[in-house]
Amino acid sequence: MSDLIERLNDAWRKLYGDGDEHDVCDTIAEAAAALEAAREDAERWRHARRILTVEDIESAQDMFDAFGFEGNEHENRKADAAIDQARGKGIVPEAGQEVGDG
């Protein structure tokens, strides 16, 4: 996927340099950004899958089934930040700051 993202970015640079008379640069940039975000999500899941037990995942699924709700977006961003930190990416929070607090 990284190769595809780079090819899209190269296409954007070429079109932008030629004047983008057909207004495709925004679409290419949006596609590249969406693919990059999907790649990051996949990397987060691969990392989480290595550290979570099957029981952890099943327990979370059981809670979802029992209560019928998902984490809110704030909690999801906190989880992403915590996983990114565990992967050695992202910003390490300051003392007293919760992971994922902007």
C-alpha positions in Angstrom: 0.0 0.0 0.0 2.9 2.4 0.7 4.0 2.0 -2.9 0.5 3.0 -4.1 0.4 6.0 -1.8 3.8 7.1 -3.1 2.6 6.7 -6.7 -0.5 8.8 -5.9 1.7 11.5 -4.4 4.0 11.4 -7.4 1.0 11.8 -9.7 -0.2 14.7 -7.7 3.2 16.4 -7.9 3.3 15.9 -11.7 -0.2 17.1 -12.2 0.2 20.1 -9.9 3.4 21.0 -11.7 1.5 21.0 -15.0 -1.2 23.3 -13.8 -3.9 20.6 -12.9 -6.3 21.9 -15.6 -8.7 19.1 -14.9 -8.9 19.6 -11.1 -7.8 16.1 -10.2 -5.1 17.1 -7.7 -7.5 17.4 -4.8 -9.0 14.0 -5.6 -5.5 12.4 -5.7 -4.5 14.0 -2.5 -7.7 12.9 -0.8 -7.2 9.3 -2.0 -3.6 9.3 -0.8 -4.6 10.6 2.6 -7.4 8.1 3.0 -5.0 5.2 2.1 -2.4 6.5 4.5 -5.0 6.7 7.3 -6.1 3.1 6.4 -2.5 1.9 6.5 -2.0 3.5 9.9 -5.2 1.9 11.2 -4.0 -1.5 9.9 -0.7 -1.1 11.6 -2.4 -0.2 14.9 -4.6 -3.3 14.6 -1.5 -5.5 13.8 0.2 -4.1 16.9 -2.9 -4.5 19.1 -3.4 -8.0 17.9 0.1 -8.9 19.0 -0.4 -7.7 22.5 -4.1 -8.5 23.2 -5.2 -12.0 24.1 -8.1 -13.7 22.4 -9.9 -13.4 25.8 -9.4 -9.6 25.7 -11.0 -9.3 22.3 -13.8 -11.7 23.2 -14.5 -9.8 26.4 -14.7 -6.5 24.5 -17.1 -8.2 22.0 -19.2 -9.6 24.8 -19.5 -6.1 26.4 -20.5 -4.6 23.0 -23.1 -7.3 22.5 -24.4 -6.9 26.1 -24.6 -3.1 26.1 -24.9 -2.4 22.3 -22.6 0.6 22.2 -19.2 1.4 20.9 -16.6 3.7 22.4 -17.0 7.3 21.6 -14.7 9.1 19.2 -12.7 10.7 22.0 -12.1 7.2 23.5 -11.2 5.8 20.1 -8.6 8.6 19.6 -7.2 7.9 23.0 -6.9 4.2 22.1 -5.2 5.1 18.8 -2.7 7.4 20.7 -2.0 4.7 23.3 -1.3 2.1 20.6 0.8 4.5 18.6 2.8 5.3 21.8 3.3 1.5 22.3 4.5 1.3 18.7 7.0 4.0 19.3 5.1 6.6 17.3 3.4 9.7 18.3 4.0 12.1 21.2 4.6 10.8 24.7 2.2 12.7 27.0 3.5 15.1 29.6 3.4 14.2 33.3 -0.2 14.1 34.4 -1.5 14.3 30.9 -3.7 11.4 29.8 -2.8 9.6 26.6 -4.8 11.0 23.8 -5.5 14.4 25.4 -5.0 17.0 22.7 
